[in-house]
Amino acid sequence: MAKWTLRQQANFFDLLADLLTAGFSLKQALQSLKMFLPKNGLATVIAELENGQSFSQALRSKVTTNIYCQLVIAEKHGSVDQSVLQLGKYLKKACATT
């Protein structure tokens, strides 16, 4: 499956941030999103995570290079939740202006 559109990326990170903030684990959040966003390839992302890939690596084919790099840095510094929250906000604003 091809990269997600800007709007798809915004929706994904915004919803993921909401679930993580509500106390869901990353795995629980992704499983929930798979039900709400069934056609975006999240099953593949979840399978890659279950096979030992990092979160950033599992999303690499879905997101832009800039977002992928931000996730890699967040993983190295232990701030994935905060980065997901910021990405959701930033991408929603970017979609609103286009």
N, C-alpha and C positions, 0 to 999 in steps of 0.2 A: 504494500500500500504506500502511496506517495506521502510526501510531507503534508501535514495538516495546514489548512489555510490559517491566516492570522486570526480570524474569528474562531475557528476550531481550537486553536492554541489558547486563545483568551478564555473561552468557555471551559476548557479542560483545567487550566491552572486556577481559574476562579473557583470552580466547583471543588477541585482538589484541596485548595486552601481552606474552604469552608469546612470540609469534612475533617481535615487535619486539626483545625482549630477546635472543632467539636469533640476531639478526643479519639477519632478513628486512627488506627494504625495505617501506615502506607498501604499495606496489603488489603486491609478492609476497605479503605477509601477507593482503591483501584477496582476492587470487585464490585463495589456499589456503582461506581461510574460506568463500569462495563454494562450494567443493566440499563442505565440512563442514556448512554452513548454507544449503542450496540454496533454501529457501523464504522467506528473510527479506528479499529485495529487494536483496541486495548487488550484483547485476548492474547495477541502476540507480545505486547509489552509485559503482561503478567507472566506469560510463559518464559520470557527471557529473564525476568527477575527470579523466577523459581529455578532457573538453570544456572543461577549464580552471577548474572550480569548486574552491574551497578544500575541505579535508577537512571543516571545520565545516559549510560550506554543503551539501556532498553528503550529510551526515548529518542535516541540519536537520529533514527530514520524518520521521525515524525515532526521534529521541531527544527527551527533554523539553527544555523551554526552558532550564532550569538547566544541563543538560549541554551544550547547544548554546553557551550563553554562556561556559561554562568552556573549551570548545574554541576559541572565537574568541580569548579572552584568551591561551590557550596558544600559538596560532599567532602572535599579535603578539609574544610574548616568547620564542619559539623553544623551547618546552618541551612539545611535543605528546606525545612519547614518555613523559615523566614523568607527564603528565596522564592519558594512557590507562592507565598502570599504576595510578595512584591511583583512577581511576574504576572499574577492574576490582575492586580491593580493596573500595572503598566500596560498590559495588552488590552484590557478593557478600554482604557483611555485612548490607546492607539486606534482601536476599532471605531470609537466614537467620533474621531476626527477624520476618518477616511470615508 
